[in-house]
């Protein structure tokens, strides 16, 4: 499937899947940014993506970013809806600096990864009771004492 994409800075490359088994593509920082300690920053990605209908684009941390940079997404991951694709709708990568030092992100640095996920919308069928087995809560399947 082909997806329409706009780069704001044409000197930076289009995203690529780094291996044949890669599920996500790397997202680069369009400009250098400084994220102060214990603060949230927004890093411009250089990308406006026309996400196909019935899909969402998940923007997630790269597995190495928390250890190497001390940054993590403050909300777990970001969701880009298929209708967020106007001419000025550049994807921003939200990061939280959990260190005691400022973190510098250099222009062109890999800052996140994107994954397209197919979605379905459902209708609600409200009931007074739900059927099913009570499983318990967090850790109910074992592994936690």
RODO-2510 file (C-alpha; in nm, 4 decimals, decimal comma):
residues 145
     n   res          X          Y          Z
     1     x     0,0000     0,0000     0,0000
     2     x     0,1300     0,3465    -0,0848
     3     x     0,0930     0,6254     0,1711
     4     x     0,1146     0,9949     0,0864
     5     x     0,3810     1,1779     0,2860
     6     x     0,5150     1,5330     0,2886
     7     x     0,8632     1,6219     0,4135
     8     x     0,8963     1,9768     0,5419
     9     x     1,2759     1,9752     0,5064
    10     x     1,3686     1,7908     0,1867
    11     x     1,7329     1,7616     0,3007
    12     x     1,6253     1,4939     0,5493
    13     x     1,5443     1,1493     0,4053
    14     x     1,2080     0,9794     0,3816
    15     x     1,1444     0,7255     0,6582
    16     x     1,2649     0,3721     0,5927
    17     x     1,2116     0,0294     0,7407
    18     x     1,5659    -0,0641     0,8465
    19     x     1,5254    -0,4399     0,7917
    20     x     1,2944    -0,6791     0,6108
    21     x     1,1434    -0,7809     0,9453
    22     x     1,0992    -0,4281     1,0830
    23     x     0,7426    -0,3413     1,1807
    24     x     0,8185     0,0243     1,2463
    25     x     0,9996     0,2940     1,0505
    26     x     1,2314     0,5410     1,2198
    27     x     1,1195     0,9003     1,2678
    28     x     1,3892     1,1681     1,2616
    29     x     1,4064     1,5036     1,4367
    30     x     1,3629     1,7915     1,1901
    31     x     1,5573     2,0313     1,4112
    32     x     1,7840     2,0137     1,7128
    33     x     1,5984     2,0397     2,0424
    34     x     1,6911     2,0707     2,4074
    35     x     1,4636     1,8955     2,6564
    36     x     1,5132     2,0309     3,0116
    37     x     1,5300     1,7828     3,3017
    38     x     1,1942     1,6510     3,4260
    39     x     1,0075     1,8307     3,1453
    40     x     0,8064     1,7387     2,8367
    41     x     0,9226     1,8503     2,4941
    42     x     0,7792     1,8356     2,1446
    43     x     1,0204     1,7336     1,8697
    44     x     0,9142     1,8138     1,5114
    45     x     0,9323     1,5028     1,2923
    46     x     0,9538     1,6660     0,9494
    47     x     0,6552     1,4555     0,8395
    48     x     0,2963     1,5153     0,7411
    49     x     0,1460     1,1730     0,6735
    50     x    -0,1853     1,0977     0,5066
    51     x    -0,2735     0,7941     0,7175
    52     x    -0,5031     0,5637     0,5177
    53     x    -0,8654     0,5382     0,6251
    54     x    -0,9257     0,2450     0,8643
    55     x    -0,5682     0,2845     0,9948
    56     x    -0,3948     0,4822     1,2630
    57     x    -0,0281     0,5673     1,2889
    58     x     0,1257     0,4832     1,6238
    59     x     0,4275     0,6945     1,7221
    60     x     0,6264     0,4982     1,9791
    61     x     0,9617     0,5189     2,1485
    62     x     1,2519     0,3371     1,9900
    63     x     1,3638     0,0618     2,2269
    64     x     1,7044     0,2265     2,2804
    65     x     1,5817     0,5825     2,3463
    66     x     1,5080     0,5577     2,7214
    67     x     1,8486     0,4028     2,7961
    68     x     2,0574     0,6099     2,5536
    69     x     1,8804     0,9460     2,5847
    70     x     1,6787     0,9354     2,9081
    71     x     1,3602     1,0137     2,7146
    72     x     1,0262     0,8363     2,7070
    73     x     0,6817     0,9206     2,5709
    74     x     0,4828     1,0685     2,8626
    75     x     0,1602     0,9079     2,7367
    76     x     0,2984     0,5653     2,6414
    77     x     0,2661     0,6269     2,2695
    78     x     0,1020     0,8739     2,0355
    79     x    -0,1849     0,8056     1,8007
    80     x    -0,2105     0,9888     1,4692
    81     x    -0,5672     0,9732     1,3339
    82     x    -0,6281     0,9333     0,9626
    83     x    -0,7821     1,2813     0,9428
    84     x    -0,4780     1,4592     1,0923
    85     x    -0,3132     1,5375     0,7612
    86     x    -0,3603     1,9027     0,6728
    87     x    -0,0755     2,0925     0,5061
    88     x     0,0542     2,2166     0,8439
    89     x    -0,0125     1,8986     1,0468
    90     x     0,3488     1,8008     1,1074
    91     x     0,3743     1,5082     1,3455
    92     x     0,5391     1,6087     1,6715
    93     x     0,7052     1,3510     1,8946
    94     x     0,6250     1,4183     2,2593
    95     x     0,9043     1,3137     2,4968
    96     x     0,9564     1,3323     2,8721
    97     x     1,3118     1,3791     3,0032
    98     x     1,3244     1,1672     3,3177
    99     x     1,6892     1,2539     3,3906
   100     x     1,8373     1,5328     3,6031
   101     x     2,0208     1,6773     3,3011
   102     x     1,9062     1,8479     2,9841
   103     x     1,8946     1,6172     2,6834
   104     x     1,9994     1,7354     2,3391
   105     x     1,8365     1,5856     2,0319
   106     x     2,0299     1,6596     1,7157
   107     x     1,8717     1,7387     1,3793
   108     x     1,8364     1,4148     1,1821
   109     x     1,8600     1,1951     1,4927
   110     x     1,6252     0,8964     1,5161
   111     x     1,3820     0,9964     1,7894
   112     x     1,0832     0,7596     1,7552
   113     x     0,9296     0,4943     1,5361
   114     x     0,6033     0,4808     1,3478
   115     x     0,3784     0,1783     1,3023
   116     x     0,0600     0,1646     1,0952
   117     x    -0,2178    -0,0290     1,2694
   118     x    -0,5474    -0,1294     1,1116
   119     x    -0,8463    -0,0274     1,3195
   120     x    -1,2140    -0,1075     1,3286
   121     x    -1,4918     0,0942     1,4901
   122     x    -1,7600    -0,0819     1,6873
   123     x    -2,1146    -0,0071     1,7945
   124     x    -2,2052    -0,0248     2,1621
   125     x    -2,4615    -0,2738     2,2850
   126     x    -2,5334    -0,1650     2,6405
   127     x    -2,6359    -0,4395     2,8836
   128     x    -2,7173    -0,4516     3,2543
   129     x    -2,4757    -0,7392     3,3177
   130     x    -2,1812    -0,8830     3,1274
   131     x    -2,1315    -1,2528     3,1043
   132     x    -1,7989    -1,4148     3,1554
   133     x    -1,5662    -1,5497     3,4160
   134     x    -1,4260    -1,3191     3,6839
   135     x    -1,0504    -1,3302     3,6395
   136     x    -0,9452    -1,0810     3,9030
   137     x    -0,7242    -0,7818     3,8501
   138     x    -0,3640    -0,6948     3,7756
   139     x    -0,1370    -0,9973     3,8070
   140     x    -0,4304    -1,2372     3,8439
   141     x    -0,2769    -1,4883     3,6049
   142     x     0,0308    -1,5285     3,8231
   143     x     0,3814    -1,4003     3,8333
   144     x     0,3260    -1,1364     4,1034
   145     x     0,3364    -1,1998     4,4781
***
